[in-house]
């Protein structure tokens, strides 16, 4: 009888102690991640995952609507509403074509829907977040392998395999991080950064290096009785964090210069890097020349913007002239913008400002601030999921400043906003590490003393 009591009693509606509803939600999280990059050509090209969300959000909201309004998320909903109001007012003022008006409003509306759905599905559930992220990594690799796309074929690593491989590598690093094999975790980051550099995918390499420095303990908290790093939560600790970030950025730029000068990146990459480095503002502006044009468009109409799917040949000519003067050739994203005639922005923040005016910029400015706060939280009070959370947060910050918004990013960034809100509600003075992750001496190749 005693032996029988040691086993959990199976209850109706459970499998191995897990409720069927929870199990179904876990499966749904994996399915959404795996189908995020796959699209269906129907009234645009919505991701399959978003179509699933569209059919399920109503019934799930009716059953679990209280979960959709947990602490913090209502402010994000309100800011998104102001963004939509700014877009509508701009489109009325600019007399935007009806089809473009609908597309612009739909992009915000679907983003809102995705955020509501992921708030109900993922909020407060670490297991389900990792299941979604794992599904996204595997789905990205399958997508790169089976989808036929001329643009992806010509940039198979940057626009194809890198998404899944980088994310999968970061997930694997968490397994070593949890067991305090920090040297192995750092080796994974260094190896993936080098692979991305060899394929001349510089931004991915920079993000991986920043993630490694900010999440993996490369500097000891203390050596014996002597403290090396300032206490958690102090201003001095934040200063050290900023210095480490700047050092990681300079390391990435030095790596690009070294590989370019030695010819390891090939003649095309070498020519591109040298040309972009000569542009005013260096590699950053040289790699994102749209910043110069979108900034001019914002100055021309800072309050209301230029309308949904804003098109203006004047700004396209400005970009064309800037590229010609710098000797730069168009990348696939710029080619797409030239083909559609859109005002170039290549940024969440600048794109929303160009389309919807100041209210669109306000939304992304607040979100960017939340991302920075979450990065500080993960860096100063890490959990065993610190590497993957840090990678996604740094990538999110980069995308807000330097990548266009839309399609599958509505889903991934809706999930990321949920992760951010959970990170920021952590009690400030509570240790965020499990007991078996705390140490004060060298453990398995690295320092650790998170308290």
PyMOL commands that set and color helices and strands:
alter all, ss='L'
color gray80, all
select helices_A, chain A and resi 2-5+20-34+48-69+73-94+98-122+126-146+150-154+157-178+182-198+202-215+235-261+266-277+282-287+290-300+313-326+332-340+348-356+358-380+386-402+409-424+435-437
alter helices_A, ss='H'
color red, helices_A
select strands_A, chain A and resi 14-15+18-19+39-41+45-47+222-223+226-227
alter strands_A, ss='S'
color yellow, strands_A
deselect
rebuild
show_as cartoon
